[in-house]
Amino acid sequence: MHAPLKFTNHRIEEYALRVTYRPEENAGTVIYNISVIESRDLEFAISIMKEAHRQGLTLSDRLLIAGPGEQVDGYTVAEDRNAICTICSITLDALLIRRGIPLNPIGGGIVEIEGRAPRRFTAMILYRDTTLDPLEVLISQELTSILDVMRHGTGNILANIRECHMEAEQVLETTLDELSGFGFSGILELGAPNLPLLGVPVSPQYLGVAFVGGTNTMAALREAGRPVVTRALKGLIDIQKMGYLADY
């Protein structure tokens, strides 16, 4: 008997409920993305990640780099390759849920940036309508211009959006402020109740929250002509195994 299709919104819910990360203790598990690059591109990739983080285009400064022959969650890195693991933005969904904030993941898409400020979503794939990760799909379509955003402040980046109940607005704002203090820099925009956020409508009595995509740096690497294979929402990893960008 074949397993039933599992849409991405259900995968998100399952993973979010398994996250045990406690930022104040720097302990527990987070959801991670994994990207595989050629080892010769590692130094360049790190430089891209550092610059993107300085400009607020990454979710966090936490990462794990594995070399040839090393294993990450059962995956063995091939010869002449490096694997880079970063925190998936769905980890933030898990942290909001654990603080009692009702939310619905909406989808992932492309956000137009102008003058280093987000303007609107220009493309969107709804989580409820796909079994694939939207940002993986959009990277493959070569719709981003993250390097232009980094250099000139204008272009297209990966982002995702969810909606939270308006009754939890104060708790949401407090939680997002706390998370920014723990190194989460990817909060793109917080909307107002019952109003669209960056062009995306929200349900009645809800407000939208947009985060930058956790794979923006790998999309930028691809824009630079470097080969990279990315798998978002790959699994769970102990945060203690992840270092900081400043360590490299």
Secondary structure, 3 states (H helix, E strand, C coil): CCCCCCCHHHHHHHHHHHCCCEHHHCECEEEEEEEEEEHHHHHHHHHHHHHHHHCCCCCECEEEEECCCCEECCEECCCCEEEEEEECCHHHHHHHHHCCCCEEEEEEEEEEEECCEEEEEEEEEEHHHCCCCHHHHHHHCCCCCHHHHHHHCCEEEEEEEEEEEHHHHHHHHHHHHHHHHCCECCEEEECCCCCCECCECCCCCEEEEEEECCCHHHHHHHHCCCCEEEEEEEEEEEHHHCEEHHHC
